[in-house]
Amino acid sequence: MNMLIYLIPVALFLGGLGLAAFLWSLKNGQYDDLDGAAWRIIDDGEDRPG
């Protein structure tokens, strides 16, 4: 039971850290072009003149 005194603040801190990282990625435009990333994975690049 004494371990909960340490584990609960650690879990809250790590959750807050994850939330801060997610909000930072939203602010920096990480999720702006989801369709473009999906098509770049599928494209094999063979249609380019070489």
PEWOVEN-V164327 format. One record per residue. N is the residue number from 0. PHI is phi in whole degrees, -180 to 180 (NA if undefined). OMEGA is omega in radians with two decimals (NA if undefined). Layout:
BEGIN
n = [N N]
phi = [PHI PHI]
omega = [OMEGA OMEGA]
END
This chain:
BEGIN
n = [0 1 2 3 4 5 6 7 8 9 10 11 12 13 14 15 16 17 18 19 20 21 22 23 24 25 26 27 28 29 30 31 32 33 34 35 36 37 38 39 40 41 42 43 44 45 46 47 48 49]
phi = [NA -67 -66 -63 -62 -93 -73 -65 -63 -65 -65 -65 -64 -66 -65 -65 -65 -65 -64 -64 -66 -65 -66 -64 -68 -65 -66 -91 78 -65 -110 -74 -122 -73 -69 -63 -66 -65 -73 -67 -68 -75 -67 -96 80 -79 -84 -85 -69 -131]
omega = [3.12 3.14 3.13 3.11 3.13 -3.02 -3.11 3.09 3.11 3.13 3.11 3.11 3.14 3.07 3.09 3.10 3.08 3.10 3.12 3.12 3.11 3.13 3.09 3.14 3.05 -3.11 -3.10 3.01 -3.12 -3.04 -3.07 -3.02 -3.11 -3.14 3.12 3.12 3.13 -3.14 3.10 3.10 -3.09 -3.09 3.14 3.06 -3.10 -3.09 3.14 3.07 -3.03 NA]
END
